[in-house]
Amino acid sequence: MKKLLYEIFSIAFGVLLAGVALKSFLLPNGFLDGGVTGIAILLSEVFNHDVSVILVAVSVPFLAMAWFTLSKRIFIKSVLSIVALAVLIHFASFDIVTEDKLLVCIFGGLLLGIGIGITINSGAVLDGSEILGIFMNDRFGISIGKVILVFNIILFSVTAAVLSTEAAMYSVLTFLICAQVIDKVVAGFEDFVGLVIVSDKAKAVKKGLIEKIGAGVTVYSGAGGYGKRGEIHNKEILHTVINRIDIHRTYKMIDLEDPQAFITEFDVNGVKGGVFHRYLNRAGLKKLSAG
């Protein structure tokens, strides 16, 4: 019950931020975001119709894909999120914060990205282009990123032709900011480093890494080596990957267990498996909806 209430609150907060971004920044200045939201804004500008109604209408085909692609729990939360955003846009009244185009791009994209990211983390999808990406990946093996990229290239090209090149350029900037913020919110501010640890108290250090730091550990068997203390035989070597924000805590723990431990630190460009990532894909979204 607590988890459900937390999800409802998080989705509501994410929708609120997205609504503020649209009503206070993007819509009054005629700027688009990417995805289905961008299509709704573009059609609203062209046909001078209520963007909230268009948003729901345009989202229907993508939600139909979600019914066959995502879990039913995610589908229901996504429908409620999109409808809530449309209702907020239609009825809420927010002051226009600024008409400076650069500030609109930056803060509009920032707020929208945070809102969408929070919603995704709560197991819902606020924009149909992500659903399209998941659907195409599931059916044809095309990467989600490529699908969304092509989708938005077409959208912004049409925007340049129908509205103006300047509007399209500012919209691209808004989308890029929004996409980066979504990545950070969904995946976390993750910057990983690897550690190779040679210690006489490998078991204690390994226990500390697992229980105190919450990191996974791979143990290698060292046949031999040479150092200040001469030749070394049959030493356990620990290999782990941690978030950079945990680096000082990790060093402190290792120093407490074995001040003489030899540690090699290196940057990690990417991590696959082992560390739980909540990226926007079918498996990740199902994990977010579990429980």
C-alpha positions in Angstrom: 0.0 0.0 0.0 2.8 2.4 0.9 4.5 1.7 -2.5 1.3 2.3 -4.4 0.8 5.7 -2.5 4.4 6.6 -3.2 3.9 5.8 -6.9 0.7 7.9 -7.1 2.4 10.8 -5.4 5.5 10.6 -7.6 3.4 10.3 -10.8 1.3 13.3 -9.7 4.4 15.3 -9.0 6.0 14.3 -12.4 2.8 15.3 -14.2 2.7 18.6 -12.4 6.3 19.5 -13.4 5.5 18.5 -17.0 2.4 20.6 -16.9 4.3 23.7 -15.6 7.0 23.2 -18.2 4.3 23.2 -21.0 2.0 25.9 -19.7 4.6 28.3 -18.3 7.4 27.9 -20.9 6.8 25.9 -24.1 3.2 26.5 -25.1 3.1 30.3 -24.7 6.2 30.6 -26.8 5.2 28.1 -29.5 8.1 25.7 -28.7 7.8 22.0 -29.1 9.3 19.1 -27.3 10.0 15.8 -29.0 7.7 12.8 -29.1 4.0 12.7 -29.0 3.8 15.8 -26.9 5.6 17.6 -29.7 3.1 16.3 -32.3 0.2 17.6 -30.1 1.8 21.0 -29.8 2.5 21.2 -33.5 -1.1 20.2 -34.5 -2.4 22.7 -31.9 -0.4 25.5 -33.5 -1.5 24.5 -37.0 -5.2 23.9 -36.4 -5.5 26.3 -33.4 -7.2 23.6 -31.3 -6.9 22.7 -27.7 -3.6 20.9 -27.2 -4.9 18.8 -24.3 -7.6 17.2 -26.5 -5.1 16.6 -29.3 -2.6 15.1 -26.8 -5.1 12.4 -25.7 -6.2 11.7 -29.3 -2.6 11.4 -30.6 -1.6 9.2 -27.6 -4.3 6.6 -28.3 -2.5 4.6 -31.0 0.7 4.5 -28.9 -1.3 3.4 -25.8 -2.7 0.6 -28.0 0.9 -0.5 -28.6 1.5 -0.3 -24.9 -1.4 -2.8 -24.3 0.5 -5.4 -26.3 4.0 -4.5 -25.3 4.1 -3.4 -21.6 2.6 -5.0 -18.5 -1.0 -4.1 -17.7 0.0 -2.3 -14.6 2.3 0.0 -16.6 -0.4 0.5 -19.2 -3.0 1.6 -16.7 -0.6 4.0 -15.0 0.5 5.4 -18.4 -3.1 6.0 -19.4 -3.8 7.8 -16.1 -0.6 9.9 -16.4 -1.4 11.1 -19.9 -5.0 11.9 -19.1 -3.9 13.7 -16.0 -1.4 15.8 -18.0 -4.1 16.6 -20.5 -6.5 17.7 -17.8 -3.8 19.8 -16.1 -3.0 21.5 -19.4 -6.6 22.2 -20.1 -7.8 23.5 -16.7 -4.7 24.7 -14.9 -3.5 28.3 -15.2 0.1 29.0 -14.7 1.9 32.4 -15.1 4.2 32.8 -18.1 7.7 32.9 -16.4 9.7 34.3 -19.3 9.6 35.0 -23.0 13.4 34.8 -23.4 13.8 32.0 -26.0 17.0 30.6 -24.5 15.6 30.5 -21.0 12.4 28.9 -22.3 14.4 26.1 -23.9 16.6 25.5 -20.9 14.1 25.6 -18.1 11.2 24.2 -20.1 13.3 21.3 -21.1 14.7 20.9 -17.6 11.3 20.8 -15.9 9.8 18.6 -18.6 12.7 16.2 -18.4 12.5 15.9 -14.6 8.7 15.4 -14.8 8.9 12.6 -17.4 11.9 11.0 -15.6 10.0 10.9 -12.3 7.0 9.4 -14.0 9.1 6.7 -15.7 10.8 5.9 -12.4 7.3 5.3 -11.0 6.5 2.8 -13.7 4.5 4.9 -16.1 5.2 6.4 -19.6 4.2 10.0 -20.2 5.1 10.2 -23.9 4.0 7.8 -26.6 7.4 7.9 -28.5 9.0 5.8 -25.8 6.2 3.3 -26.2 6.8 3.2 -29.9 10.5 2.6 -29.3 9.7 -0.3 -26.9 7.3 -1.7 -29.3 9.7 -1.6 -32.3 12.5 -3.0 -30.2 10.2 -5.9 -29.0 8.9 -6.7 -32.5 11.8 -6.0 -34.8 14.9 -5.6 -32.6 15.5 -2.0 -33.5 17.1 -0.1 -30.7 14.8 2.3 -28.7 17.2 5.2 -29.1 17.2 4.9 -32.9 13.4 4.7 -33.1 13.0 7.9 -30.9 15.8 9.7 -32.9 14.1 9.0 -36.3 10.7 9.9 -34.8 12.0 13.3 -33.7 14.0 14.0 -36.8 10.8 13.6 -38.8 8.9 15.7 -36.3 11.3 18.6 -36.2 11.7 18.5 -40.0 7.9 19.0 -40.3 8.1 21.7 -37.7 10.7 23.6 -39.8 8.5 23.3 -42.9 5.2 24.1 -41.3 6.1 26.7 -38.6 9.6 28.1 -39.0 13.2 27.0 -39.0 13.8 29.0 -35.9 11.0 27.3 -34.0 12.3 23.9 -35.0 15.9 24.8 -33.9 14.7 26.0 -30.5 12.5 22.9 -30.2 15.5 20.7 -31.0 17.5 22.4 -28.2 14.5 21.9 -25.8 14.4 18.2 -26.7 18.1 17.7 -26.2 18.0 19.2 -22.8 14.9 17.3 -21.9 16.4 14.0 -23.1 19.6 14.5 -21.1 17.6 15.3 -17.9 15.4 12.2 -18.4 18.5 10.0 -18.7 19.9 11.5 -15.5 16.6 11.1 -13.5 15.9 7.6 -14.8 19.4 6.2 -14.6 20.5 8.3 -11.7 23.6 10.5 -11.6 25.7 7.4 -12.2 29.4 7.6 -12.8 31.1 4.3 -12.1 34.7 3.5 -11.1 36.3 0.1 -10.9 38.6 -1.0 -8.1 41.1 -3.9 -8.0 42.0 -4.7 -4.4 44.8 -6.8 -3.1 44.6 -7.4 0.6 45.8 -9.8 3.3 42.3 -9.4 4.7 40.4 -10.0 1.5 37.4 -11.8 3.2 36.8 -8.9 5.6 37.1 -6.4 2.7 34.8 -8.4 0.5 32.2 -8.6 3.3 32.4 -4.8 3.8 31.9 -4.2 0.1 28.8 -6.4 0.0 27.2 -5.4 3.3 28.3 -1.8 3.8 28.7 -0.5 0.3 26.2 -2.7 -1.4 28.5 -3.5 -4.3 29.1 -6.8 -6.1 32.5 -8.4 -5.9 34.4 -10.7 -8.2 37.2 -12.7 -6.5 40.3 -13.8 -8.5 42.9 -16.2 -7.3 46.4 -14.6 -7.6 49.0 -17.3 -8.2 51.9 -14.9 -7.2 53.3 -11.4 -7.3 56.1 -9.1 -6.1 56.0 -6.0 -3.9 57.6 -4.2 -1.0 57.1 -7.2 1.2 58.8 -9.5 -1.3 57.2 -12.4 -3.2 53.5 -13.0 -2.6 51.7 -16.3 -3.2 48.1 -17.4 -3.4 46.5 -14.1 -2.7 42.8 -13.3 -3.3 42.2 -10.3 -5.6 38.9 -8.4 -5.4 37.4 -6.7 -8.3 34.4 -4.4 -7.9 32.5 -1.5 -9.6 30.9 1.2 -7.6 29.3 4.6 -8.1 31.8 7.4 -7.8 29.7 9.0 -5.0 30.5 6.0 -2.9 34.3 6.2 -3.5 35.3 7.9 -0.2 33.0 5.6 1.9 34.6 2.6 0.2 38.2 3.7 0.8 37.3 4.4 4.4 35.9 1.0 4.8 38.9 -0.7 3.2 41.3 1.3 5.3 39.4 0.3 8.4 39.7 -3.4 7.5 43.2 -3.3 6.0 45.3 -0.1 6.0 48.0 -1.9 3.9 45.6 -2.9 1.1 46.8 -2.2 -2.4 44.1 -0.5 -4.5 44.0 0.2 -8.2 41.2 2.6 -9.3 40.1 3.0 -12.9 37.3 4.7 -14.8 34.4 2.6 -16.1 32.9 3.7 -19.4 29.9 1.4 -19.2 28.3 -1.2 -17.0 26.1 -4.0 -18.3 24.5 -6.5 -15.9 25.3 -6.9 -12.2 24.3 -3.3 -11.3 20.6 -2.6 -11.6 19.8 0.1 -14.2 16.3 1.4 -14.6 16.6 2.3 -18.2 13.5 2.8 -20.3 13.1 -0.7 -21.9 10.5 -3.4 -21.6 12.4 -5.4 -19.0 13.3 -2.3 -17.0 9.7 -1.0 -16.9 8.4 -4.4 -15.8 10.9 -4.3 -12.9 9.6 -0.9 -12.0 6.1 -2.1 -11.9 6.8 -5.3 -9.9 5.2 -5.6 -6.5 
